[in-house]
Amino acid sequence: MAVSVTLPALGESVTEGTVTRWLKAEGESVEADEPLLEVSTDKVDTEIPSPAAGVLSSIKVAEDETVEIGAELAVIDDGTGGAEAAPAPAAEQAAAPQQPAPAAAPAPAPAQAPAQAEAAPAPAPAAPQEPAPAQAAGGAQGTDVTLPELGESVTEGTVTRWLKQVGEQVEADEPLLEISTDKVDTEIPSPASGTLLEIVVQEDETAEVGAKLAVIGSGAAAPAAPAAPAPAPAAPAPAPEAAAPAPAPAPAAAPAAPPPAPAQPAPPAQPAPPAPAAAPAPAAPAPAAAAPAPAAAAPAPAPAAEGAYVTPLVRKLAAESGVDLATVKGSGVGGRIRKQDVVAAAEQAARAAASAPAAATAAPSAGRPAAPVLEASPLRGQTVKMPRIRKLIGDNMMRALHEQAQLSTVVEVDVTRIMRMRARAKDAFAQREGVKLSPMPFFVKAAVQALKAHPVVNARINEDEGTISYFDTENVGIAVDTEKGLMTPVIKGAGDLNIAGIARKTAELADKVRNNKITPDEVSGATFTISNTGSRGALFDTIIVPPNQVAILGLGATVKRPTVVDHPELGETIAVRHMTYLTLSYDHRLVDGADAARYLGTVKGLLEAGEFESEIGL
C-alpha cells in the first residue's frame, strides 16, 4: 500500500520548509521512523522520519524545493498490498487468491503470465515477498514519500539533496533526502523499507508541505515500465529482496502471493538494475546507498567538515572508536562517510598510535608546545554552492545590521571564585545531575537574573505598531557552532531555572543541534541571546544583535593573569586571577550606553560575588 510522506508541522510560526537533502533515493528500502530526508525552515534544520517501513517508490519534492506544511514529499510502498489496485490486475486477483501456495513455485508464475515465462524463474522467488502485493495492488506507486509538516509557519520546502537514487534500497527511517526551508535544514527519513522507484521532486525544486516527493516500492527500480510509469516501478521491486530469501517467505507470502503474479509486468526489466539488487547487504547500513556508484564517488572523497551527511549510526561508531569525522574522507556518493570509512580510520589511528609512542613522549621533553599539524583544505580553489543555512544566517545578520543601530560595550570580570567553586563541585555535580558542570551555566544564571532588573535589555521594538514590548520571561538563545553553521537553540523560561536546570537544558539542546534533532520551536522565541565566543579562545567579540531582539551578550575566554586586587588585610596586591571579558552588543534605538553599562555592571557583580554554592551542592 502506498504511504504518503508529508511535511509535518515544525513550529508555531513555520508554514513551509525546504528539502535540503534526501537521505534515501527512489527504489531504496527504509524502516519506520528512520530518517528519510532533511528539511530546512527559517528556524531550524531537522530530519523527517519515515512514517512506515517499505520502499521509497517516489520522491515528490526534489532537494532545494520549498513546500508548505502538509505537502506530499514522497511515497513509500509498505509492501502490504495496495488498495489502489489497477483494473487489469483486479480481475486477476479474483483467481489469484486461490493460488497462494503455488505462487511460491516457479510453475504458477508462467501459468498466470505466459508472456513472462522466460522471466518466471526470477519473479517466482519474488512472489513470496510481502512487498510484491503492493505492486500487484495496482497502485504500483508503492509508498509515497511526502513533505511532512516542519512547523506551524512552514508551508513549503526545497529539496537540497537526495541521499538515495532511483533503484537503490532504503530502510524505514533511513535518511532519504535533505530538505531546506526558510527556518531549518533537515533530513526526511524513508517511511518504509524497499526500493526507491521514483523521485518526483528533484534537487533544488520546491514543494509544498504534503507534496509527493518520491515513491518507494518493493522492487529494484521502475525504469522498466514505460507504459505504466507508476505501476512498473513498484512491480520489479520484490525481485531484489526476494533473491535470497525466496524459499523462507513463501509461506508468509501465501496470502499476498496472488497479487504479485499479475503485477509482474516488468520482470524482464529485472536484469536492468542488478547493481542495486545485488547489494542487499548494504541495505543494513544506511550509508549503503552509495553502492550504485562507488566508483564514481571514490575518486573525490570529501571530509565530513564540508557538510557531507553522516548517519547517526556512523556518528555513534565514530564516537565509540574515538574517530574525528572532520578528518575522515568519505568514500560514498558525494563524499558521504560510510561505516567502512570510520572503521578504516580507527584502524589507521591505532597503527599510528602504536608506532608513535616514542615520538609522543619526546615532544614534551623539548619544553615547548608542539606546532599544530595543518593539512591543506580540499576546498582551496573550489567554487561551491552556498548552503541554504549559510544563506539564511547571512540574510538574518544583514537584516539585523540594516534595521538596528548597533554598538557594543565591554567589561572585565574576575571569575576566580566561580572557577574554584566549579572545580570543587564538578565531579559530584556530574554524578548527581548526569551532565558536566561547565562555566556556562553560571554566566547564563547571572545574565538572566540581571535581565529581571534591567527589562530594557530584554525587550523588542514593534516598528509597525510604534510600541515596545518588555518581556516578563527570559527566553535565552544559546549560540551553538555546528558543521553546517551557527544555530541558536532557546532555553525557554531560563529565569526560572537553577544552575543544574540550565546545565541540563543547555546540554540537551546542544546535542539536538549537533545531531540534527532540533525542532523549529526549539530555535525560536528568544528574547535575549548569549554567544560563547571564548570557547575558541577569543578574548571578546563585537557580536551582532539578532533580529527582533535588542541585545546579545558575548562571553570571552577566561584566562589567568596577574591582577591588582584589594585584599582586606594586605591592601592592594598583585595576584593571579581568572579574568574574562563580557561584551554586550545592543540596539541603540532602545538601549542607551548607560543602560548597557548598568546591565553589565549587575552581571559582573553577580559573577564576582559567586553566591551559587547552594545551587551546585556545596
Beta strands, then each sheet from edge to edge (+ up, - down):
strand 1: 2-8
strand 2: 16-25
strand 3: 29-30
strand 4: 35-42
strand 5: 45-49
strand 6: 54-59
strand 7: 66-68
strand 8: 72-77
strand 9: 143-146
strand 10: 148-149
strand 11: 156-164
strand 12: 169-170
strand 13: 175-180
strand 14: 183-189
strand 15: 194-199
strand 16: 206-208
strand 17: 212-217
strand 18: 406-414
strand 19: 459-462
strand 20: 467-470
strand 21: 476-478
strand 22: 480-481
strand 23: 486-487
strand 24: 490-491
strand 25: 528-531
strand 26: 551-555
strand 27: 559-567
strand 28: 571-587
sheet 1: 3+ 6- 8+ 1- 10-
sheet 2: 5+ 4- 2+ 7-
sheet 3: 3+ 6- 9- 17+ 15- 12+
sheet 4: 5+ 4- 14+ 13- 11+ 16-
sheet 5: 18+ 28- 26+ 25+ 21+ 24-
sheet 6: 18+ 28- 27+
sheet 7: 19+ 20-
sheet 8: 22+ 23-
end
